Amino acid sequence: MTKPRILLIVGGGIAAYKSIELVRLLRKSGMTVRCVITRAGEQFVTPLTLAALSENKVYTNLFDLKDEVEMGHIQLSREADLVVVAPATADLLAKMAAGIADDLATTLLLATDKPVLAAPAMNVRMWLHPATQRNVATLRGDGVTVLDPDEGEMACGEYGPGRLPEPAAIFAAIESRLSNPLASSAVEAPPLPSRVSTSLDTNGSLDHQPDFAPENHRPLFGRRILITAGPTHEPIDPVRYIANRSSGKQGFAIAAAAAEAGAEVLLIAGPVPLPTPPGVIRVDVETAVEMAEEVRQGLPVDAAIMVAAVADWRAADTSAQKIKKDGSGAVPPLALAENPDILAGVARSPDRPPLLIGFAAETNDVIAHAEAKLAKKGCDWIVANDVAADPMGGESNRVHIVSKNGIDSWDRLPKAAVARKLMEKIADELDARSPRHSD
Ligand SMILES: Cc1cc2nc3c(=O)[nH]c(=O)nc-3n(C[C@H](O)[C@H](O)[C@H](O)COP(=O)(O)O)c2cc1C
């Protein structure tokens, strides 16, 4: 049986980041996904992220003539089995109800002959406004499935309905709508099937929608950031490897914070069992050599943050078979070879990012070692991490940012807080070097 095709329209709401998780769930289930993003939606997620996850071109502009030749807007609206709007903003619901077609998303919604499912998300007052309630009633009367938003605490101190249903709940509603094509306005998102899990389920920091209209809500919008995280595993034979105690938690927290701050994030991760933060493009590697190659391919970027604890050495020779004891008591020789120095390599590269940051986990003379590393590696900042009291793998970090301008020492903080503070500092630094065109 051919897998269903979904046309996903992403509107300009703060919950747009959850559409990324929805795309991941749809793709994981084998469905084909084409994304359309509104102009306002682009302020919250990048077309590149949606393209990478949907493995399909993302459409943004009605008057893109090339697309009219290759795939006209009428064809695009009809090629899907289901059109999904998530998040459906108050604005999109109003335009859909009124039949307005003044951009690509609304034109597709008016031109489609396929069922439509909308997952609203907005401030509670906007949701409860008689105009929105009228529009929802009109849409349901027209046969559009409009999910009820979740109820919960909103920023601005308000509580009530308006939060986007969790991606897994939208996914379940999509499955239900696809298996029941004649059904129209199922108003409740059905319960989640147990096999579905999302990164949002395990990522406490994203359990709640961010503030509705925070000031300068995306300070890294328009920036591309590369992050390495975790340990590397250097094989000795098929079952043994050289490793270290890095948990990857700090690097993953930094990737999550960078994505929340609006950056396009490429996370190159060593072997760690951590879920991918929403909105992050992740490449998994095992060895230092693989990590160096992925980093090289990931450049150029605006900032690179090298958090991974890359093994200094690897086994000089790797045995194709498991090395066995021969009973003589003789110990097999283990010759080591030096791994590439990824941080120094990036610093020397013609694609050196404008802001290059290294991490240094130290157990003694933390700042002196960091100053030496800054000079030796040719990077802009070293985030020196005191691991004497609390070795790698803990939940907090005490860091010192060492640069040619001096030392900025922070109190011990949870890793997510270190990550957010670091993003603020990076955003300020990048803005000082090259102001952004838009936010
Ligand atoms: C920070 C911020 C967050 C917003 N969040 C929402 C939201 O969650 N829901 C909504 O309906 N509108 C929200 N808006 C307003 C919409 O972005 C605005 O109405 C826009 O015109 C919607 O365009 P679209 O429906 O074409 O995507 C937000 C605006 C800002 C600046």
The ligand as an SDF file (V2000), in Angstrom:
LIG
                    3D

 31 33  0  0  0  0  0  0  0  0999 V2000
    6.4390   36.3300   19.0970 C   0  0  0  0  0  0  0  0  0  0  0  0
    5.1390   36.1400   18.3900 C   0  0  0  0  0  0  0  0  0  0  0  0
    4.4060   35.0360   18.6420 C   0  0  0  0  0  0  0  0  0  0  0  0
    3.1780   34.8260   18.0160 C   0  0  0  0  0  0  0  0  0  0  0  0
    2.4820   33.6900   18.2940 N   0  0  0  0  0  0  0  0  0  0  0  0
    1.2570   33.5190   17.7250 C   0  0  0  0  0  0  0  0  0  0  0  0
    0.5000   32.3650   18.0340 C   0  0  0  0  0  0  0  0  0  0  0  0
    0.9150   31.4820   18.7910 O   0  0  0  0  0  0  0  0  0  0  0  0
   -0.7070   32.2060   17.4260 N   0  0  0  0  0  0  0  0  0  0  0  0
   -1.2040   33.1500   16.5680 C   0  0  0  0  0  0  0  0  0  0  0  0
   -2.3250   32.9640   16.0890 O   0  0  0  0  0  0  0  0  0  0  0  0
   -0.5000   34.2520   16.2590 N   0  0  0  0  0  0  0  0  0  0  0  0
    0.7210   34.4590   16.8170 C   0  0  0  0  0  0  0  0  0  0  0  0
    1.4460   35.5830   16.5160 N   0  0  0  0  0  0  0  0  0  0  0  0
    0.8920   36.5380   15.5390 C   0  0  0  0  0  0  0  0  0  0  0  0
    1.0830   36.0260   14.1030 C   0  0  0  0  0  0  0  0  0  0  0  0
    2.4610   35.8180   13.8400 O   0  0  0  0  0  0  0  0  0  0  0  0
    0.5190   37.0180   13.0710 C   0  0  0  0  0  0  0  0  0  0  0  0
   -0.8820   37.0910   13.2600 O   0  0  0  0  0  0  0  0  0  0  0  0
    0.8320   36.6230   11.6540 C   0  0  0  0  0  0  0  0  0  0  0  0
    0.2280   37.5600   10.7780 O   0  0  0  0  0  0  0  0  0  0  0  0
    0.3490   35.2140   11.2970 C   0  0  0  0  0  0  0  0  0  0  0  0
    0.6710   34.9450    9.9740 O   0  0  0  0  0  0  0  0  0  0  0  0
    0.3200   33.5620    9.2860 P   0  0  0  0  0  0  0  0  0  0  0  0
   -1.0040   33.1520    9.8030 O   0  0  0  0  0  0  0  0  0  0  0  0
    0.3090   33.8440    7.8160 O   0  0  0  0  0  0  0  0  0  0  0  0
    1.4240   32.6290    9.6080 O   0  0  0  0  0  0  0  0  0  0  0  0
    2.6780   35.8050   17.1110 C   0  0  0  0  0  0  0  0  0  0  0  0
    3.4460   36.9150   16.8300 C   0  0  0  0  0  0  0  0  0  0  0  0
    4.6520   37.1020   17.4610 C   0  0  0  0  0  0  0  0  0  0  0  0
    5.4510   38.3360   17.1510 C   0  0  0  0  0  0  0  0  0  0  0  0
  1  2  1  0
  2  3  1  0
  2 30  2  0
  3  4  2  0
  4  5  1  0
  4 28  1  0
  5  6  2  0
  6  7  1  0
  6 13  1  0
  7  8  2  0
  7  9  1  0
  9 10  1  0
 10 11  2  0
 10 12  1  0
 12 13  2  0
 13 14  1  0
 14 15  1  0
 14 28  1  0
 15 16  1  0
 16 17  1  0
 16 18  1  0
 18 19  1  0
 18 20  1  0
 20 21  1  0
 20 22  1  0
 22 23  1  0
 23 24  1  0
 24 25  2  0
 24 26  1  0
 24 27  1  0
 28 29  2  0
 29 30  1  0
 30 31  1  0
M  END
$$$$
